[in-house]
Every structure is written in C-alpha cells, then in structure tokens.
Amino acid sequence: MTKHDGHVRPARRPITVFGIAFGLLFLLMASFSVATPQGASPDEPAHAIRAYAAAHGELFGPDSASIPGTIDQTVSTYFAKLESHMPCFKRNVAVTPSCVAPVENQDAPTTGHTSTTVNTPVFYVLVGWPTAFLDGAKGLYGMRLVNALLCSALLALAFTALRALPRSRWALAGLAVGVTPMVLFLSGTLNPNGIEVAASAAAFALLLLTFGTPAAGSRLVLRILGIVAVSLLLVNTRSIAMLWLALAFVIALLLGKREVLRTVFRSWLTWAGIVVIGAVAVAAALFYLRPRSLTPGYAPVGAGSSWWQGFSNTLDGTFSFMIGWIAQFGWMEIPAPALTVAVWSTVGGMVILLGSTLGPRNVKIGALLLGLAIVFVPPFSQAAVIHDAGYIWQGRYTIAPAVLLAVLAGIGLDHALPAADKRLTAVMRVAVVLLGIAQLAAFLWMLRRYVTGLQQNLTWIDMLRAPQWQPPGGWLLVTVVFAITTGLAVWLLIRTLSRTCDNGEPTEAVLPDRPSAPPLTPTPI
C-alpha cells in the first residue's frame, strides 16, 4: 500500500511497474537508435566490427600489422568501411550525413580493424546476434535496438527496485535525474557505456533493496539472483565498472538494516553469489590487464606527456567533464543546448547538494565516497596511459557514479524531508516537467545538426522547408514518437512521485537514529 496526504491506495504490482518503465525507456532509447546516423556515436564503427565478428564466432582476432593498436577481424564490407565513409561529416557540424556515399558490395567478407581490444567479448556477444541474419544498415540498427532493450530492462529493474524501498519518492526522482539525454543516446547506439550505466543503477537499487528491507524464501532468492546476474554483466562492460560495483556494494552495506543484513549473509546463496561474482571479476580483470599495445595508428594528442601532466590537466577539467554526463552527441561534437544544461545542472545539482548535506550520516559518507571517485578516478586513470595513448578521458566515463550519487542523494532527501508536503510535491512536479522539456530540447538539437547542419544562415524552419538528411521514417515521425513518449513518461512519473511517499517500511532501514514511521503493508518485490 502507498500512503499520501491521508489517502491509502493499492500499490502497483512490481511486474506492472517494470513493464511500464521498460516500455517508455525503450521507446526513448529506440528513438535515438533511429535518429542517429550510422556510425555516428563514440567508437561505434569499432564496436560494430567486434560485435559482428562475435556473432559469427570470432571472439578475438590477431593484432593488426597495418594499424597499430587494433586487431583484425573478418566482417562484411559495410562494417569494415563504416568509419572510412564518415569523414565528410564527422565532427563537422555544418555538414549533414547526406554526403556519405553508399558502400559497394557491402555484403562481401573482408578484414576490418577494431580498437576495442580492451573489452571482454560479453557485450559484443549479447548485442551482435542480429547481424547473423541482417547485414548492412539493418544489422547496425538491429544491434542498436538490442542494446536499447538491454539498457531499458536494466533501468526499469532499477526503477522497480527503488520503488519498493521504504521511502522512495526522492530516490526515484534521483534516478530520473540520472537518466540524462546522454544515457538515452549511449543506450540507443552501439557502445558498452550505456549498459555500464544501466547495470550500475540496477545493481545499486537491488543491493539497497536487499540490504534494507526484509525478505525470505523465494523473494530473497530472486533478489540475490538478480544482483548476481546484473553484477556479472556489469564487470564485463568496461574495466572501471568493477569500481562502480564495489562502491555500490559498500554504500548499500552502509545503508543496510542490521537485522536484514544478518538474514542475507546467513544464506548460502549469498556467499555462493559472492564467489561467482568474484571469480568472474578476477577473470575479467586478468583479461583487462593482459599485455597489449595502447599506441594507436595515429599521433594522439598528449602522447609522450608525463604522469603529472596527465593527472593535473585532467583534474583541472573535472567540471568540464560533467557536461558529458548531460549530453555530447555524435563524436562528442554536439553538446547539449544551453536549456538542457541549465535545467539538468539546476535540478540535478539541487537534488545532489540537498540530499548529500541533509541526509543521514551514512548517506553523507556514501556521497563522499562517490564524490571522491568522480573527482580522482579520471586523473589517475588518464595519468596511467597518457604516455602511450595521449588524452583519452571523456565525461561519459563517470556517468555511472554520477547516477549512483543522484539516487543516493534522493534517499537522503527521503529521510530528511516530510513525506507528504504539498509544497515539495509542487516543486517536484515542476522539476519533472522541466526535465522532460530539456530532454526533448536535446533530442531536437541533435536532429537539427543532422537534418540541416548547424549553420548561422539556417533556422529551425529549414528542418521542414529544406531537410538535407532524414533518419528512417523521417525526422518528424521520430520526433513525434519521442515527444509523446517523453510527455507520457513525465505524466506517469509525476503521478508516481506524488503517490510514492511511504511504502510501509520504517525509516530506520537507512536512518537508525531517528524515529520511524508507523509500518504499513510493504510493497513486495
């Protein structure tokens, strides 16, 4: 049951919550899948080659003799030439993708070169299978949609788990803040960064639920199995994802309820899960750490610099990297419009600031750990590889801990603010509407860059009057789908946040030194 302003309403079943969240998220991500030109997301051609090869049984390949820092894999001509056909508009915002010439004999097998040698093959096996029966652009769009399916399922799982927490109103708002246009973009194109973010959120939400609310029997088994499955996926996305999982585990322990933790860690399944996750994580770490060349076949910016130069320069750019959390489309050449940056910085900044400062001590400690990771992991990581690889760090690499921080701050607000305050509800409604508008503005801005190009002599009306490029189905149809889905998501989120004030567990699950709310009937998951 949920209680709000004196009214008690039956809670939706978890499977219903999951289904609604999954459907909306998938439509939003799929809109980016369709609206983004072929190969026009970070390193997508390289990821596509690896995924195509994995789907055809080639998980690894020999080091390339012609392009240092890459491996050779057998793929169709379309995927092998995907990147070489893009220079006419790549990072040139004034030119549209209409300049790209079609690939001849695109189904013919040939050798492709991919630089994704540092990643395990798990992601590529999961998303590459559509190319077993689809080739060319259809195969690429198919892989994008599979990635969108996986990411939307993981984020929907996070939403469902958070909604079952004792108090979840602001925690859900924090997750909504975390699902930025950049998260939708990465999830809708071909990049393991999207699954890394979604799996981090899902793992954190499941850990919070498992350590903070009582469960027994099949319900506890399902929670533990969910944590294991999501964790195994997470550690195989990118090497740094292991750190995000470790932070999620430690912070969930800090916020856990003592008697619940006793029950969880008395279960043999918990320890079996820890052993499995640990074994897979060690195997993945050995893969990540295996000897390999980091020197690309071109002169990278900053190569040869000292460790200290890499560290200090990256530390200086800490706040600049945060733009990459909100939106940097294409090959990072299309930043989010000022409206989107302003809204997300204001709403997200206030949620994180207030939740981290007003929340209980364990929330403050968790926020400090995540803040330190966000600030210091980039310079240390960059400094370690700058001599060979140059400057490689991008803001999107720390989206995962930023999402965890937003959710954690929301939990802090759930225990610091009144559960049923009409003024706070009004503020929350306005914030959600603004996020929806900012989401749509970012999507339209990206489309404008591709449909007409960004030139001073062109305006919005030229998208209707003289479009130079169109995504499948036309940009207008894609925009309508995205706008309607965004509007529906905003409406449902407002209804959910307005009703989700107390799900029936006492506040002491996270805040043992404050009086708890009277128990109601909990929402099971």
TAFEN-V961651 format. One line per field, one symbol per residue. ss: DSSP state (H for helix, E for strand, C for the rest). A space follows every 10 residues. Layout:
# TAFEN-V961651
ss=???
This chain:
# TAFEN-V961651
ss=CEEECCEEEC CCCHHHHHHH HHHHHHHHHH HHHHHCCCCC CCCHHHHHHH HHHHHCCCCC CCECCCCCCC EEEEEEHHHH CCCCCCCCCC CCCCCCHHHC CCCCCCCCEE EEEECCCCCC CHHHHHHHHH HHCCCHHHHH HHHHHHHHHH HHHHHHHHHH HHHCCCCCHH HHHHHHHHCC HHHHHHHHCC CHHHHHHHHH HHHHHHHHHH HHCCCCCHHH HHHHHHHHHH HHHHHCCCCC HHHHHHHHHH HHHHHCCHHH HHHHHHCHHH HHHHHHHHHH HHHHHHHHCC CCCCCCCCCC CCCCCCHHHH HHHHHHCHHH HCHHHHCEEC CCCEECCHHH HHHHHHHHHH HHHHHHHHCC HHHHHHHHHH HHHHHHHHHH HHHHHHHHHC CCCCHHHHHH HHHHHHHHHH HHHHHHCCCC CHHHHHHHHH HHHHHHHHHH HHHHHHHHHH HCCCCCCCCC CHHHHCCCCC CCCCHHHHHH HHHHHHHHHH HHHHHHHHHC CCCCCCHHHC CCCCCCCCCC CCCCC
